[in-house]
Amino acid sequence: MSADKTFAPYTLRAAVSNRRMNRRAWLVTGLLVLFQIINFADKAVLGLVADSAMRDLQLSAGEFGFIGSAFFFLFAIAAVLVGFLAGKVPTRWILLTMGISWAVLQFPMLFGGGAAILLVTRILLGGAEGPATPITLQHVHGWFPAKERGLPSSIVAIGSTLGPIIAAPILAAIIAHPDLGWRWAFGFLGIAGLLWSALWFLMGRDGPHSHTATKAHADPAATPEPAPDGTDSTNQPAAETASITERADILKLVPIRAVLGSKMFIVAVLAGAGCFWTQGFLTTWSPKYLAAVVALPPATIGLVSTFPWIIGALALLVLGYSSRFLMRRGVTVRWALGALFGGALLLSGVCFLILPNVSGETAVTVMTLGAGLAMIYPLAPTAVAFCISSKQRAAVMATLTGLASIGGVIAPAMVGMLMDKSGYVPAPKGIPESVEMAARLADGMNSSFGLIGIYLVVVGIICVLFLNPDRTAASLQKKFVF
């Protein structure tokens, strides 16, 4: 490689070279990955302590499912409110406030809180975590030009899948430890949240493409230099293409109500609800399902319950890299991102439809694949963000997240109710689950799998057809600007 070899700004290869701005961009990206890891570990802990907490607190499946759903009671409201606030203030400070709040809300359960405290802290935690995905995406978008955002967005989103992967074995070991127990799982997450908040206070910054930056587009390091052959450093022709990526950062403000009423936004909400349903199931009931279907010991359940999140991380990485590859070659956002997102949801739905018809290790494998492929929700707000002004992205992405989170509200309570309907009753403390009760638990869950499978197949097809930021952006700009 020649000494004067240069790379496109904000790429990973450029970050390894000598561009200081790129190193800062990827440092911030790494901190946001840690932020999302803690975020989803906070969600996953409830499922991991399910067996111990239900017995100690004397909760039925329906009651525990209600607590799982309660996490999302304030989720949507907080996501929308903070999203609109993020259009006016630096997201750096919003992220710091969220990190501290998450940490503080873990400690009441460590210090002996009962069922009522668990319910209240999960409601408050859901409100504090509701804006996490849209705000982290808004923040990372401020560090990268439009064509380069697919990969860092997916890397940040992978943090949401790494949370349970990394945390589950650690939390399972804490829960099983005779001197610690399930309450210390909450304490561990509180300490982790405080440590992240300290790091972010010292190193977190807003980027040159942020809506609060005054000279983002005047920064020579922020714009690719034309090459001698008439192409830019992303190998795209200098002439304007049909993809909205060429104009995403110069779009004018349009009425928010017009964006929220667009066909594309409605499709994204419906798809996102399916993704949140799966998250709600994984973070509340997946460990119980693994125990009932294959009778795994607690330590092994902690490991196996990470498998769907591993699949989700791989799916996000592959889809993020693929979208970046396609966009840099002039493919529209609809096909480079929207269609890939819809196709993954379609495959997820097929897996859930198969799930009630298999058992044992095969069921665990199919559940892992189906749930993992639905762990790609961040691609929906990333796609939607391409069709609106940078000042409106946080509000729109947060509103999308808030509405889509209805799926997370439905999932835990829905599964718990279907388990109760099938006749499942948790075994008393100290008594192993009977074979009959395990079968009834599986029957209740299988009923929910059939319903979500149909839903994901339908919304996956709709996404392929209608999740089109290029057309939506052109329509909104023509109607409200010109």
Secondary structure, 3 states (H helix, E strand, C coil): CCCCCCCCCCCHHHHHCCCHHHHHHHHHHHHHHHHHHHHHHHHHHHHHCHHHHHHHCCCCHHHHHHHHHHCCCCHHHHHHHHHHHCCCCCHHHHHHHHHHHHHHCCHHHHCCCCHHHHHHHHHHHHHHHCCHHHHHHHHHHCCCCHHHCHHHHHHHHHHHHHHHHHHHHHHHHHHHCCCCCCHHHHHHHHHHHHHHHHHHHHHCCCCCCCCCCCCHHHCHHHCCCCCCCCECCCCCECCCCCCHHHCHHHCCCCCHHHHHCCHHHHHHHHHHHHHHHHHHHHHHCHHHHHHHHHCCCHHHHHHHCCHHHHHHHHHHHHHHHHHHHHHCCCCCHHHHHHHHHHHHHHHHHHHHHHHHHCCHHHHHHHHHHHHHHCCCCCHHHHHHHCCCCHHHHHHHHHHHHHHHCHHHHHHHHHHHHHHHHCCCCCCCCCCCCCHHHHHHHHHHHHHHHHHHHHHHHHHHHHHHHHCCHHHHHHHHHHHHCC
